[in-house]
Amino acid sequence: MPRGVKKENLPSKICATCQRPFTWRKVWENCWDEVKCCSDRCKNERKRKLQLANREQRSPDATTITHVDRVPTSDPEVNSSPVSIAASSRPASPRGPQPVSS
């Protein structure tokens, strides 16, 4: 008499990431109820998508303001708005080795 369960009788689920069916594995014996994805690749992809969604919710473009307003002081440098630096006033960055003149 054979041991175990036939593969056709194993429980299966639909992967939350790729929407493909996958069957029970011995590794998932103790945590089958918590398993949502069929593979590590799908699990990592799902995790990445959730992180991106959370980042978009917390972005500065969101409607909630998360920063503290500036405290008024007598120093104009503290309360001034950030000023963009013109490209001409930025220090030039080297683009490779410079020729040496003799």
A tleap script that builds the chain and sets N, CA, C and O, in Angstrom:
source leaprc.protein.ff14SB
mol = sequence {
  NMET PRO ARG GLY VAL LYS LYS GLU ASN LEU
  PRO SER LYS ILE CYS ALA THR CYS GLN ARG
  PRO PHE THR TRP ARG LYS VAL TRP GLU ASN
  CYS TRP ASP GLU VAL LYS CYS CYS SER ASP
  ARG CYS LYS ASN GLU ARG LYS ARG LYS LEU
  GLN LEU ALA ASN ARG GLU GLN ARG SER PRO
  ASP ALA THR THR ILE THR HIE VAL ASP ARG
  VAL PRO THR SER ASP PRO GLU VAL ASN SER
  SER PRO VAL SER ILE ALA ALA SER SER ARG
  PRO ALA SER PRO ARG GLY PRO GLN PRO VAL
  SER CSER
}
set mol.1.N position { 0.841 -1.183 0.000 }
set mol.1.CA position { 0.000 0.000 0.000 }
set mol.1.C position { 0.888 1.249 0.000 }
set mol.1.O position { 1.745 1.380 0.875 }
set mol.2.N position { 0.709 2.176 -0.962 }
set mol.2.CA position { 1.560 3.364 -1.058 }
set mol.2.C position { 1.259 4.369 0.048 }
set mol.2.O position { 0.131 4.473 0.531 }
set mol.3.N position { 2.315 5.117 0.440 }
set mol.3.CA position { 2.154 6.145 1.464 }
set mol.3.C position { 1.796 7.485 0.826 }
set mol.3.O position { 1.965 7.664 -0.380 }
set mol.4.N position { 1.306 8.418 1.628 }
set mol.4.CA position { 1.077 9.784 1.178 }
set mol.4.C position { -0.192 9.971 0.369 }
set mol.4.O position { -1.095 9.134 0.367 }
set mol.5.N position { -0.222 11.101 -0.314 }
set mol.5.CA position { -1.387 11.506 -1.091 }
set mol.5.C position { -0.964 11.635 -2.549 }
set mol.5.O position { 0.144 12.086 -2.842 }
set mol.6.N position { -1.836 11.244 -3.450 }
set mol.6.CA position { -1.531 11.404 -4.871 }
set mol.6.C position { -1.457 12.885 -5.211 }
set mol.6.O position { -2.171 13.704 -4.631 }
set mol.7.N position { -0.588 13.220 -6.152 }
set mol.7.CA position { -0.402 14.623 -6.527 }
set mol.7.C position { -1.686 15.266 -7.025 }
set mol.7.O position { -1.895 16.464 -6.833 }
set mol.8.N position { -2.525 14.503 -7.646 }
set mol.8.CA position { -3.784 15.060 -8.152 }
set mol.8.C position { -4.742 15.441 -7.031 }
set mol.8.O position { -5.684 16.202 -7.253 }
set mol.9.N position { -4.511 14.919 -5.827 }
set mol.9.CA position { -5.389 15.200 -4.691 }
set mol.9.C position { -4.830 16.265 -3.740 }
set mol.9.O position { -5.436 16.541 -2.704 }
set mol.10.N position { -3.685 16.866 -4.076 }
set mol.10.CA position { -3.101 17.893 -3.219 }
set mol.10.C position { -3.899 19.191 -3.349 }
set mol.10.O position { -4.439 19.480 -4.417 }
set mol.11.N position { -3.978 19.974 -2.270 }
set mol.11.CA position { -4.690 21.253 -2.360 }
set mol.11.C position { -3.924 22.232 -3.252 }
set mol.11.O position { -2.703 22.141 -3.382 }
set mol.12.N position { -4.641 23.150 -3.854 }
set mol.12.CA position { -3.994 24.149 -4.709 }
set mol.12.C position { -4.575 25.530 -4.425 }
set mol.12.O position { -5.656 25.665 -3.852 }
set mol.13.N position { -3.829 26.552 -4.841 }
set mol.13.CA position { -4.232 27.953 -4.694 }
set mol.13.C position { -3.877 28.690 -5.974 }
set mol.13.O position { -3.188 28.153 -6.841 }
set mol.14.N position { -4.349 29.919 -6.084 }
set mol.14.CA position { -4.001 30.801 -7.191 }
set mol.14.C position { -2.988 31.822 -6.666 }
set mol.14.O position { -3.210 32.446 -5.628 }
set mol.15.N position { -1.884 31.988 -7.383 }
set mol.15.CA position { -0.832 32.923 -6.985 }
set mol.15.C position { -1.368 34.359 -7.026 }
set mol.15.O position { -2.030 34.753 -7.986 }
set mol.16.N position { -1.079 35.129 -5.983 }
set mol.16.CA position { -1.553 36.514 -5.896 }
set mol.16.C position { -0.842 37.431 -6.887 }
set mol.16.O position { -1.346 38.511 -7.194 }
set mol.17.N position { 0.318 37.020 -7.392 }
set mol.17.CA position { 1.080 37.855 -8.317 }
set mol.17.C position { 0.830 37.494 -9.770 }
set mol.17.O position { 0.459 38.351 -10.572 }
set mol.18.N position { 1.033 36.219 -10.113 }
set mol.18.CA position { 0.948 35.815 -11.524 }
set mol.18.C position { -0.386 35.175 -11.895 }
set mol.18.O position { -0.618 34.868 -13.064 }
set mol.19.N position { -1.252 34.974 -10.930 }
set mol.19.CA position { -2.596 34.412 -11.146 }
set mol.19.C position { -2.575 32.988 -11.698 }
set mol.19.O position { -3.548 32.554 -12.315 }
set mol.20.N position { -1.488 32.261 -11.488 }
set mol.20.CA position { -1.405 30.868 -11.934 }
set mol.20.C position { -1.676 29.954 -10.749 }
set mol.20.O position { -1.391 30.318 -9.608 }
set mol.21.N position { -2.222 28.772 -11.006 }
set mol.21.CA position { -2.447 27.832 -9.909 }
set mol.21.C position { -1.133 27.181 -9.467 }
set mol.21.O position { -0.249 26.919 -10.283 }
set mol.22.N position { -1.026 26.927 -8.172 }
set mol.22.CA position { 0.115 26.172 -7.655 }
set mol.22.C position { -0.386 25.230 -6.573 }
set mol.22.O position { -1.386 25.507 -5.910 }
set mol.23.N position { 0.313 24.119 -6.399 }
set mol.23.CA position { -0.141 23.091 -5.464 }
set mol.23.C position { 0.699 23.087 -4.199 }
set mol.23.O position { 1.781 23.671 -4.144 }
set mol.24.N position { 0.179 22.423 -3.198 }
set mol.24.CA position { 0.797 22.288 -1.887 }
set mol.24.C position { 2.151 21.622 -2.016 }
set mol.24.O position { 2.331 20.715 -2.829 }
set mol.25.N position { 3.107 22.071 -1.211 }
set mol.25.CA position { 4.432 21.452 -1.140 }
set mol.25.C position { 4.736 21.115 0.306 }
set mol.25.O position { 4.215 21.737 1.231 }
set mol.26.N position { 5.572 20.136 0.477 }
set mol.26.CA position { 5.954 19.681 1.814 }
set mol.26.C position { 6.556 20.834 2.631 }
set mol.26.O position { 6.346 20.909 3.842 }
set mol.27.N position { 7.293 21.720 1.981 }
set mol.27.CA position { 7.915 22.862 2.657 }
set mol.27.C position { 6.863 23.744 3.319 }
set mol.27.O position { 7.104 24.334 4.372 }
set mol.28.N position { 5.688 23.826 2.686 }
set mol.28.CA position { 4.613 24.680 3.182 }
set mol.28.C position { 3.672 23.942 4.133 }
set mol.28.O position { 2.574 24.427 4.409 }
set mol.29.N position { 4.073 22.808 4.626 }
set mol.29.CA position { 3.213 21.975 5.470 }
set mol.29.C position { 2.671 22.741 6.678 }
set mol.29.O position { 1.490 22.624 7.005 }
set mol.30.N position { 3.525 23.523 7.344 }
set mol.30.CA position { 3.112 24.215 8.570 }
set mol.30.C position { 2.541 25.611 8.330 }
set mol.30.O position { 1.973 26.208 9.244 }
set mol.31.N position { 2.685 26.137 7.115 }
set mol.31.CA position { 2.248 27.520 6.874 }
set mol.31.C position { 1.412 27.653 5.602 }
set mol.31.O position { 1.389 28.731 5.008 }
set mol.32.N position { 0.741 26.622 5.174 }
set mol.32.CA position { -0.029 26.646 3.930 }
set mol.32.C position { -1.074 27.762 3.920 }
set mol.32.O position { -1.333 28.354 2.872 }
set mol.33.N position { -1.670 28.055 5.065 }
set mol.33.CA position { -2.700 29.100 5.127 }
set mol.33.C position { -2.124 30.496 4.842 }
set mol.33.O position { -2.834 31.360 4.327 }
set mol.34.N position { -0.843 30.722 5.174 }
set mol.34.CA position { -0.222 32.030 4.964 }
set mol.34.C position { 0.390 32.185 3.576 }
set mol.34.O position { 0.684 33.308 3.166 }
set mol.35.N position { 0.589 31.098 2.847 }
set mol.35.CA position { 1.236 31.154 1.533 }
set mol.35.C position { 0.320 31.865 0.539 }
set mol.35.O position { -0.846 31.504 0.384 }
set mol.36.N position { 0.870 32.892 -0.137 }
set mol.36.CA position { 0.094 33.673 -1.105 }
set mol.36.C position { 0.664 33.567 -2.518 }
set mol.36.O position { -0.065 33.725 -3.497 }
set mol.37.N position { 1.972 33.299 -2.626 }
set mol.37.CA position { 2.642 33.301 -3.928 }
set mol.37.C position { 3.255 31.938 -4.223 }
set mol.37.O position { 3.584 31.173 -3.316 }
set mol.38.N position { 3.398 31.655 -5.519 }
set mol.38.CA position { 3.858 30.337 -5.942 }
set mol.38.C position { 5.371 30.173 -5.877 }
set mol.38.O position { 5.860 29.045 -5.818 }
set mol.39.N position { 6.122 31.267 -5.886 }
set mol.39.CA position { 7.579 31.159 -5.935 }
set mol.39.C position { 8.221 32.367 -5.267 }
set mol.39.O position { 7.547 33.345 -4.941 }
set mol.40.N position { 9.543 32.285 -5.068 }
set mol.40.CA position { 10.273 33.421 -4.512 }
set mol.40.C position { 10.219 34.612 -5.467 }
set mol.40.O position { 10.141 35.760 -5.031 }
set mol.41.N position { 10.260 34.337 -6.753 }
set mol.41.CA position { 10.196 35.418 -7.738 }
set mol.41.C position { 8.881 36.187 -7.605 }
set mol.41.O position { 8.881 37.417 -7.567 }
set mol.42.N position { 7.772 35.471 -7.535 }
set mol.42.CA position { 6.467 36.131 -7.391 }
set mol.42.C position { 6.361 36.841 -6.040 }
set mol.42.O position { 5.786 37.926 -5.951 }
set mol.43.N position { 6.912 36.230 -4.994 }
set mol.43.CA position { 6.872 36.842 -3.669 }
set mol.43.C position { 7.641 38.162 -3.671 }
set mol.43.O position { 7.170 39.155 -3.116 }
set mol.44.N position { 8.832 38.178 -4.298 }
set mol.44.CA position { 9.632 39.399 -4.365 }
set mol.44.C position { 8.962 40.462 -5.228 }
set mol.44.O position { 9.013 41.647 -4.900 }
set mol.45.N position { 8.341 40.055 -6.318 }
set mol.45.CA position { 7.633 40.993 -7.196 }
set mol.45.C position { 6.450 41.627 -6.458 }
set mol.45.O position { 6.219 42.831 -6.566 }
set mol.46.N position { 5.719 40.826 -5.723 }
set mol.46.CA position { 4.569 41.328 -4.951 }
set mol.46.C position { 5.037 42.319 -3.887 }
set mol.46.O position { 4.430 43.372 -3.693 }
set mol.47.N position { 6.120 41.967 -3.203 }
set mol.47.CA position { 6.676 42.819 -2.165 }
set mol.47.C position { 7.137 44.157 -2.756 }
set mol.47.O position { 6.907 45.210 -2.162 }
set mol.48.N position { 7.792 44.115 -3.930 }
set mol.48.CA position { 8.270 45.322 -4.592 }
set mol.48.C position { 7.104 46.226 -4.989 }
set mol.48.O position { 7.176 47.443 -4.821 }
set mol.49.N position { 6.030 45.635 -5.513 }
set mol.49.CA position { 4.860 46.427 -5.908 }
set mol.49.C position { 4.207 47.083 -4.695 }
set mol.49.O position { 3.776 48.233 -4.770 }
set mol.50.N position { 4.132 46.364 -3.585 }
set mol.50.CA position { 3.547 46.932 -2.369 }
set mol.50.C position { 4.400 48.083 -1.842 }
set mol.50.O position { 3.869 49.096 -1.388 }
set mol.51.N position { 5.732 47.926 -1.901 }
set mol.51.CA position { 6.617 48.995 -1.445 }
set mol.51.C position { 6.478 50.234 -2.324 }
set mol.51.O position { 6.468 51.356 -1.816 }
set mol.52.N position { 6.371 50.040 -3.630 }
set mol.52.CA position { 6.189 51.177 -4.538 }
set mol.52.C position { 4.867 51.884 -4.269 }
set mol.52.O position { 4.799 53.113 -4.292 }
set mol.53.N position { 3.824 51.111 -4.015 }
set mol.53.CA position { 2.519 51.705 -3.716 }
set mol.53.C position { 2.580 52.504 -2.417 }
set mol.53.O position { 2.006 53.590 -2.331 }
set mol.54.N position { 3.269 51.979 -1.408 }
set mol.54.CA position { 3.409 52.697 -0.139 }
set mol.54.C position { 4.221 53.972 -0.323 }
set mol.54.O position { 3.906 55.001 0.275 }
set mol.55.N position { 5.272 53.909 -1.152 }
set mol.55.CA position { 6.090 55.081 -1.415 }
set mol.55.C position { 5.285 56.173 -2.105 }
set mol.55.O position { 5.440 57.353 -1.790 }
set mol.56.N position { 4.434 55.790 -3.037 }
set mol.56.CA position { 3.610 56.768 -3.748 }
set mol.56.C position { 2.620 57.441 -2.804 }
set mol.56.O position { 2.318 58.625 -2.958 }
set mol.57.N position { 2.117 56.694 -1.831 }
set mol.57.CA position { 1.183 57.280 -0.864 }
set mol.57.C position { 1.889 58.294 0.024 }
set mol.57.O position { 1.287 59.287 0.432 }
set mol.58.N position { 3.164 58.051 0.329 }
set mol.58.CA position { 3.904 58.936 1.220 }
set mol.58.C position { 4.675 60.015 0.482 }
set mol.58.O position { 5.417 60.769 1.112 }
set mol.59.N position { 4.527 60.114 -0.821 }
set mol.59.CA position { 5.294 61.083 -1.605 }
set mol.59.C position { 4.892 62.509 -1.237 }
set mol.59.O position { 3.798 62.725 -0.716 }
set mol.60.N position { 5.761 63.483 -1.498 }
set mol.60.CA position { 5.427 64.873 -1.181 }
set mol.60.C position { 4.253 65.400 -1.995 }
set mol.60.O position { 3.653 66.408 -1.623 }
set mol.61.N position { 3.919 64.748 -3.084 }
set mol.61.CA position { 2.780 65.169 -3.890 }
set mol.61.C position { 1.452 64.791 -3.241 }
set mol.61.O position { 0.394 65.219 -3.701 }
set mol.62.N position { 1.501 64.002 -2.187 }
set mol.62.CA position { 0.279 63.575 -1.505 }
set mol.62.C position { -0.397 64.786 -0.865 }
set mol.62.O position { 0.236 65.821 -0.656 }
set mol.63.N position { -1.675 64.650 -0.558 }
set mol.63.CA position { -2.436 65.778 -0.024 }
set mol.63.C position { -2.091 66.093 1.425 }
set mol.63.O position { -2.304 67.224 1.864 }
set mol.64.N position { -1.567 65.139 2.180 }
set mol.64.CA position { -1.229 65.409 3.569 }
set mol.64.C position { 0.142 66.054 3.660 }
set mol.64.O position { 1.075 65.662 2.958 }
set mol.65.N position { 0.254 67.042 4.525 }
set mol.65.CA position { 1.525 67.728 4.709 }
set mol.65.C position { 2.232 67.071 5.879 }
set mol.65.O position { 1.694 66.987 6.983 }
set mol.66.N position { 3.457 66.603 5.618 }
set mol.66.CA position { 4.180 65.891 6.666 }
set mol.66.C position { 5.339 66.702 7.222 }
set mol.66.O position { 5.960 66.274 8.195 }
set mol.67.N position { 5.657 67.863 6.642 }
set mol.67.CA position { 6.779 68.652 7.135 }
set mol.67.C position { 6.287 69.713 8.113 }
set mol.67.O position { 5.106 70.062 8.136 }
set mol.68.N position { 7.216 70.213 8.918 }
set mol.68.CA position { 6.901 71.251 9.894 }
set mol.68.C position { 7.202 72.598 9.246 }
set mol.68.O position { 8.225 72.761 8.580 }
set mol.69.N position { 6.305 73.562 9.445 }
set mol.69.CA position { 6.522 74.899 8.891 }
set mol.69.C position { 7.752 75.533 9.524 }
set mol.69.O position { 8.136 75.198 10.645 }
set mol.70.N position { 8.363 76.457 8.786 }
set mol.70.CA position { 9.557 77.123 9.289 }
set mol.70.C position { 9.202 78.028 10.469 }
set mol.70.O position { 8.142 78.653 10.501 }
set mol.71.N position { 10.101 78.079 11.419 }
set mol.71.CA position { 9.918 78.932 12.587 }
set mol.71.C position { 10.467 80.313 12.246 }
set mol.71.O position { 11.601 80.416 11.776 }
set mol.72.N position { 9.695 81.381 12.470 }
set mol.72.CA position { 10.192 82.718 12.137 }
set mol.72.C position { 11.358 83.111 13.037 }
set mol.72.O position { 11.292 82.963 14.258 }
set mol.73.N position { 12.421 83.611 12.425 }
set mol.73.CA position { 13.574 84.124 13.167 }
set mol.73.C position { 14.009 85.424 12.516 }
set mol.73.O position { 13.489 85.800 11.465 }
set mol.74.N position { 14.954 86.110 13.129 }
set mol.74.CA position { 15.445 87.360 12.562 }
set mol.74.C position { 16.502 87.112 11.488 }
set mol.74.O position { 16.857 88.034 10.753 }
set mol.75.N position { 17.007 85.897 11.386 }
set mol.75.CA position { 18.036 85.578 10.400 }
set mol.75.C position { 17.390 85.295 9.046 }
set mol.75.O position { 16.642 84.325 8.928 }
set mol.76.N position { 17.653 86.114 8.011 }
set mol.76.CA position { 17.014 85.892 6.708 }
set mol.76.C position { 17.483 84.606 6.031 }
set mol.76.O position { 16.758 84.058 5.201 }
set mol.77.N position { 18.671 84.113 6.363 }
set mol.77.CA position { 19.177 82.878 5.755 }
set mol.77.C position { 18.337 81.672 6.174 }
set mol.77.O position { 18.149 80.748 5.383 }
set mol.78.N position { 17.837 81.670 7.393 }
set mol.78.CA position { 17.077 80.538 7.906 }
set mol.78.C position { 15.720 80.441 7.235 }
set mol.78.O position { 15.280 79.343 6.893 }
set mol.79.N position { 15.048 81.565 7.040 }
set mol.79.CA position { 13.698 81.561 6.505 }
set mol.79.C position { 13.628 81.666 4.988 }
set mol.79.O position { 12.539 81.594 4.418 }
set mol.80.N position { 14.748 81.830 4.335 }
set mol.80.CA position { 14.702 81.990 2.884 }
set mol.80.C position { 14.367 80.668 2.208 }
set mol.80.O position { 14.643 79.588 2.730 }
set mol.81.N position { 13.768 80.787 1.044 }
set mol.81.CA position { 13.426 79.606 0.260 }
set mol.81.C position { 14.687 79.062 -0.388 }
set mol.81.O position { 15.640 79.807 -0.619 }
set mol.82.N position { 14.698 77.772 -0.682 }
set mol.82.CA position { 15.863 77.230 -1.374 }
set mol.82.C position { 15.971 77.852 -2.763 }
set mol.82.O position { 14.974 77.973 -3.475 }
set mol.83.N position { 17.166 78.239 -3.137 }
set mol.83.CA position { 17.397 78.889 -4.420 }
set mol.83.C position { 18.135 77.911 -5.314 }
set mol.83.O position { 19.090 77.264 -4.883 }
set mol.84.N position { 17.693 77.802 -6.557 }
set mol.84.CA position { 18.391 76.910 -7.473 }
set mol.84.C position { 19.664 77.584 -7.950 }
set mol.84.O position { 19.711 78.804 -8.111 }
set mol.85.N position { 20.681 76.792 -8.171 }
set mol.85.CA position { 21.971 77.300 -8.607 }
set mol.85.C position { 22.013 77.229 -10.122 }
set mol.85.O position { 21.712 76.188 -10.707 }
set mol.86.N position { 22.377 78.312 -10.749 }
set mol.86.CA position { 22.465 78.336 -12.208 }
set mol.86.C position { 23.586 77.413 -12.661 }
set mol.86.O position { 24.566 77.220 -11.942 }
set mol.87.N position { 23.443 76.848 -13.844 }
set mol.87.CA position { 24.425 75.900 -14.358 }
set mol.87.C position { 25.786 76.552 -14.537 }
set mol.87.O position { 26.810 75.887 -14.377 }
set mol.88.N position { 25.822 77.847 -14.869 }
set mol.88.CA position { 27.106 78.520 -15.095 }
set mol.88.C position { 27.879 78.731 -13.800 }
set mol.88.O position { 29.105 78.837 -13.836 }
set mol.89.N position { 27.198 78.794 -12.655 }
set mol.89.CA position { 27.893 79.030 -11.398 }
set mol.89.C position { 28.293 77.743 -10.688 }
set mol.89.O position { 28.940 77.788 -9.642 }
set mol.90.N position { 27.919 76.612 -11.241 }
set mol.90.CA position { 28.316 75.336 -10.646 }
set mol.90.C position { 29.762 75.030 -11.008 }
set mol.90.O position { 30.208 75.384 -12.099 }
set mol.91.N position { 30.499 74.386 -10.122 }
set mol.91.CA position { 31.867 74.004 -10.464 }
set mol.91.C position { 31.842 72.928 -11.547 }
set mol.91.O position { 30.999 72.031 -11.531 }
set mol.92.N position { 32.771 73.032 -12.475 }
set mol.92.CA position { 32.834 72.061 -13.569 }
set mol.92.C position { 33.363 70.741 -13.036 }
set mol.92.O position { 34.289 70.710 -12.226 }
set mol.93.N position { 32.772 69.664 -13.494 }
set mol.93.CA position { 33.245 68.348 -13.079 }
set mol.93.C position { 34.178 67.809 -14.148 }
set mol.93.O position { 33.902 67.967 -15.338 }
set mol.94.N position { 35.268 67.180 -13.757 }
set mol.94.CA position { 36.206 66.641 -14.744 }
set mol.94.C position { 35.570 65.502 -15.522 }
set mol.94.O position { 34.841 64.684 -14.960 }
set mol.95.N position { 35.845 65.453 -16.792 }
set mol.95.CA position { 35.289 64.411 -17.651 }
set mol.95.C position { 36.415 63.548 -18.195 }
set mol.95.O position { 36.559 63.400 -19.409 }
set mol.96.N position { 37.180 63.001 -17.335 }
set mol.96.CA position { 38.275 62.145 -17.762 }
set mol.96.C position { 39.614 62.822 -17.500 }
set mol.96.O position { 39.661 63.921 -16.948 }
set mol.97.N position { 40.702 62.167 -17.894 }
set mol.97.CA position { 42.034 62.733 -17.627 }
set mol.97.C position { 42.277 63.984 -18.474 }
set mol.97.O position { 41.937 64.023 -19.656 }
set mol.98.N position { 42.865 64.990 -17.857 }
set mol.98.CA position { 43.174 66.240 -18.533 }
set mol.98.C position { 44.598 66.163 -19.088 }
set mol.98.O position { 45.480 65.608 -18.432 }
set mol.99.N position { 44.838 66.707 -20.279 }
set mol.99.CA position { 46.202 66.678 -20.835 }
set mol.99.C position { 47.128 67.565 -20.006 }
set mol.99.O position { 46.735 68.631 -19.531 }
set mol.100.N position { 48.345 67.107 -19.847 }
set mol.100.CA position { 49.339 67.848 -19.071 }
set mol.100.C position { 50.151 68.696 -20.042 }
set mol.100.O position { 50.702 68.179 -21.014 }
set mol.101.N position { 50.223 69.988 -19.779 }
set mol.101.CA position { 51.008 70.869 -20.655 }
set mol.101.C position { 52.410 71.029 -20.085 }
set mol.101.O position { 52.588 71.127 -18.871 }
set mol.102.N position { 53.426 71.056 -20.987 }
set mol.102.CA position { 54.791 71.199 -20.506 }
set mol.102.C position { 55.399 72.515 -20.879 }
set mol.102.O position { 56.552 72.780 -20.541 }
savepdb mol mol.pdb
quit
